[in-house]
Amino acid sequence: MKKRTRFFAFFLAFLIVILASFSGCGNGEGDIATGGEAGEKSEIVIGYVGPFTGPLSVFTVAFDWVTEKALEEINADGGIYIEAYDKKLPVRVIKGDSESNATKASEIASKFVLDHNVDILAASWTPETSAPVSAVAERYSKPCLISNSPADSWLEGGPFKWSYGLMFYVESMMASYIDGLDKLDTNKKVGFLFDSEVDGVTFSALLKKMLPERGYEIVDPGRFAMATTDYTNIITQLKEAECDIVMGNQILPDFTTAWQQFKQLSYVPKAMVIGKAIAYGSDVVALGGDLGVGLITEIHWDRSFPYTSSLLGLSCEEFASLWESENNSQYPATSLGYDLALFEVLDIALNNCKDLESATIRDQIAAVSYEGIYGKLSFDENNVMNIPIVAGQWLEGETWDYEPIVIGPGNFPIIPAQDPIILPGTTRQ
């Protein structure tokens, strides 16, 4: 009998550890509700996978704060009324950390579906998350909403029946870059600084098509390995070719090394366009000194965007200011808009659901057409909601060390833009 008692005690302890392995987020912590008969259902559960640790963790800095604001509004009057249960159900979010790893993202998404029977899968930030989580959703026929990933990369895993994405198209990003460059007085020679990672290969290939169509000449030294430490040969080729413009895509540590070497070799192009590395003002500060002044990058969301949240009723300026007043830090422009848009779409979809069958939720996500923190949006034939992306330039700020201005609206002309600056002391003047 004692052996049997010890066995059950051990089994119970093991079960408790497993159930506690996922933490709650939003309106309170606690056990995870699972599906059941209509009368037993007590909440709507969203399983969210994101890179809360690892090199991509910078993109999740605002998630908890945005989740709290969104769920306060969604659950303010008891939650969302679902006809099949004849009652309102609060929405609950549980988080899983992908650790910036695709394999881990897949494992967590599978556990959300198989162990916790979440009603919806959600995930964000780059193909390392979007691809594996969407694959899990398709495998188990679970409605899924992804935010922020290049749509082009994500669609390689399609076609999708259960997964939908709030994403940007790479062509839109490149069009915005070229719009900004068109405003500058340059010789229209563009040097490439793209590594051999997926983004570097994809972006450089697209630019090889788009730049000549807009009257630009390309100087391409070729792809190079991530974590390269000596860029002397590349820089020398671009300098000797007298490129007024350099375009690249790197993570912050790699670009820091490269940009310092540009300065050491007395070659500062009129326009340095660098994706990924300098998404936040803190990234630009991390370059040191005044190395960030004038750098051009993509802007995924900005306080100057002329939109208002369908969920919170706040303009982009008001939303950014709310973050800064409550967190005493510069608003995380790249992630703040995407985090809120995820909840805007889910709120509308769930409010249109008569029951919580997976197919019902999937169909209502697909049907969302609304106006929110990114303007008027709906899903296209690829299951993509085409999120605005523009080109911006980092300048010394009045409130924060660096603040961005929009210089190229690209495919989104409703977004106001300014003229870029050319730094004094560049290679051509």
Secondary structure as UniProt FT lines:
FT   HELIX           2..19
FT   TURN            20..21
FT   STRAND          23..25
FT   HELIX           38..40
FT   STRAND          44..50
FT   TURN            55..56
FT   HELIX           57..60
FT   TURN            61..62
FT   HELIX           63..74
FT   TURN            75..77
FT   STRAND          80..82
FT   HELIX           83..85
FT   STRAND          87..89
FT   STRAND          91..97
FT   TURN            99..100
FT   HELIX           102..114
FT   TURN            115..116
FT   STRAND          120..124
FT   HELIX           127..140
FT   STRAND          144..150
FT   HELIX           151..154
FT   HELIX           155..157
FT   STRAND          163..168
FT   HELIX           170..182
FT   STRAND          189..194
FT   HELIX           198..213
FT   TURN            214..215
FT   STRAND          217..219
FT   TURN            226..227
FT   HELIX           232..240
FT   TURN            241..242
FT   STRAND          245..250
FT   HELIX           252..264
FT   TURN            265..266
FT   STRAND          271..276
FT   TURN            277..278
FT   HELIX           281..286
FT   TURN            289..294
FT   STRAND          296..299
FT   TURN            303..304
FT   TURN            310..312
FT   HELIX           316..327
FT   HELIX           333..351
FT   HELIX           358..366
FT   STRAND          369..372
FT   TURN            373..374
FT   STRAND          375..379
FT   TURN            381..382
FT   STRAND          384..386
FT   STRAND          390..396
FT   STRAND          402..408
FT   TURN            410..411
FT   TURN            413..414
FT   TURN            424..425
FT   TURN            427..428
//
